[in-house]
Amino acid sequence: MNKDRNHVHSRSRAVLRLDLPGISRGKPLDKLGQRPLNQGEIIFEEVKIPKSWMIFPDPAVLEAFREVSLAKVNGGMGIVFAGLAKAAFDEAFRYSKERVQGGKTIFEHQNIRLKLFKMFCLVESTRALTRRMAMYNAVNMPPSGPHAVAAKVLATECAFQVASEAVQIFGGYGLSREYPVEKMFRDARASMIEDGVNETLALAAMELM
């Protein structure tokens, strides 16, 4: 807490309305992926808020809450994008059984089966870690921030790699908005930055280990 009773530490947290004097919103970002998630700048100019709006007026309390927050947010991201990875695999697997090339389905081509199996291994190992993290963090307090970050990083990178391979299996159709793998690929790429760049989150998790 600063010496001035009317001010709080810069590392504190507050909840406030966006219609207060001095607050304005920038133009929403025209993003590569996750476009329904409307994001943009919020501009603060000499904004004053009541002290009673503070959630964590004491930086020490905020620091104690850090790992809980890190675990909840990243744990959720891990679950979501492990699911996206599974969905991308399912789409590619289904398409490989339908698409005929060279007189037979592309699933019957050895290179496609090998690609699908590698995708399957990535997806299932990611789902296993994410499930283990979720079960542990559901019953333990504080939850494990490092494990949640590991799940987020692994799941988002898995989702991106699997969605990329799915687009490759679809070929030219994979670039079309007619099929969901195009959107899955874009959303997966955005996920490696969303709620924290993966490398930055990894460094934060290492501090908690």
N, C-alpha and C positions, 0 to 999 in steps of 0.2 A: 504494500500500500504506500502511495506517495504521501509526503507530509501534508499536502493540501487535502483537507477532508472531502472536498468536492470532486476529487479525481481518484481513479483507481489505477492499478498497475497495468501497463501496456500488455501484459501477458494474461490478463483476466479474460473472462468470456461473459457475454450478455446476450439476451434476446430482445430484439427491438422491432418496431413496426417500420415498414419501408416508406410510410407516408409522412415521416417526420421532416421538419424543415432541414434542408441541407443534404437530403438523400435523394439521389437520382439514379436511374438505371440506364446502362449503356445498351446498345443494339445487341440482340441475341446473336451468338456466334453461328455462322453457317458452317457446321461441322462435317467432318468426314463420316463419322458414325454416331450412333445413339442420338439421332436428331430429335426424337420426341422429348428427350431430356433437355429442356430449355435452359441454356446457360449463357451468361454474359456478365459484364462488369457491373458492380454496384459502387457508386461514387459517393464518398462522404466529404462534405465541406463544412467544417466548423459545427459538427453535429454534437448536441448535448443530450444526454439521457439521464434519467433519474438513477440514483445509486441502487434503488430497490430492484432495478431490472437486471442486476448482476446475478449470474448463475454461480460463478466461481470468483468472488472478489479477491480471494487469497491465492496467489500463484502456487503455493505449496499444495493446496487442495486440487488445483488444476493438474499439477504434475502427478499427483497420486491417481487421478482419474485417467491419465494418459494411456496406460496400457489397456484399461477396460475399453476405452473408446477405439483404440487401435484394433483390438481384438474383434469388437462387434462389427465395425465397418468392413474390415478386411475379410473377416469370416463370412459375412454376407456376400461379398464380392466373389470369394472363392466358390461358394455354393452356386451362385448364378452362372458363373462362367464355366464351371465344370459341367453344368447343364447345357450351356451353349455348345461346348465341345462335343458332348454326346449327341445333341441334335444335329450338328454338322456331319458327324460320322453317320448317323442314321439316314440323313438325306443322301449322302454319297453312296452308302451301301444299297439303298433302295433304287437309286438311279442306275447303279452298275448292273442291277438285275433286269432293268427295263431297256437300257440303251443297247441297240444291236449295231455292231461294227464288224466287218469282215465275215459276215454270215453267222455270227454268234454274239451273245451278250458280252459286254466288255468285262463283266465279272469273270468270264471264262479265260480272259487273257491273264497270263501269269503275273505280269508287272502290276496290273490293277489289284489282284488279290494280295500281292506283297505290300502294296501301298496301303490297302485297307487294313491289313493286319497290323502294320506299324501304327496306324491311326488308332486302332482298337486298343493296343497296348498303352499308348499315351493317355487315352481317355480313361481307361479303367484304373491305371495307377493314380491319375489325378483324382478321380472319384473316391478312391480308397483313402488317400490322404485327407481329402476334404471331409469325408464322412467321419474319420477318426478325430479330426480337429473339432468338428461340430459337436460330436458326442462328448468330448472332453470339456469343451468350453461351456456346454449346457449345464454341467453339474459342478463346475469348479469356480471359485471366486478367490482371487481374481482369475479371469480367463487368461490363457496363454497368448499374448500378443505375437511373439515370434512364430508360433505355429499358425496363427491366423494369417499373418503376412506371407508365410511360406505357401499357404493354400491359395492366397490371392495371386501371388506371383506365378506359381506353377499353373494354376487354372487359366489365368489370362493368356499366358504364353502357350499353353496347350491349345486353348480355344483358337488362338490366332494361327498356329501351325496346322491344326486339323481343318479349320475352315479354309485355309489356303490350299491344302491338298484337295479338299472337297471341290473348290472352284476348278482346280486342275482336272479332276475327274469329269466334271461337267463339261469341260472344254469351253467352247464359245458360249454355250448356254449359261455357264457359270458367271459370265459377265452381265447377264441380263437380269433385270429386276423381276422377270417372270418367275424366277426361282429364288427361294429364300437364302441360298448360300451366299449370294452377293451381299445381302444385308448382314448376315452372320459374320462374314469376313470383315466388313467395315466396323461393325460393333466390337468385334474382338480386338481389332487394332486399337480402337479408342480405349478399351479397357486397360491396356497396359500403361495408360497415362491417368485415367480416371481415378479419383480419390487418392492421388499420389502416384508419381512416376515409380515404376517398380524398383529401380535402383535406389531411389531415395528411401522408399519404404524398407528395403532390405537393410540399409544402413541404420535406420531407426530401430529395426527389430534386433539387430546385433547389439545395440546399446542396452537392451533389456535382458539379454541372455547371461 
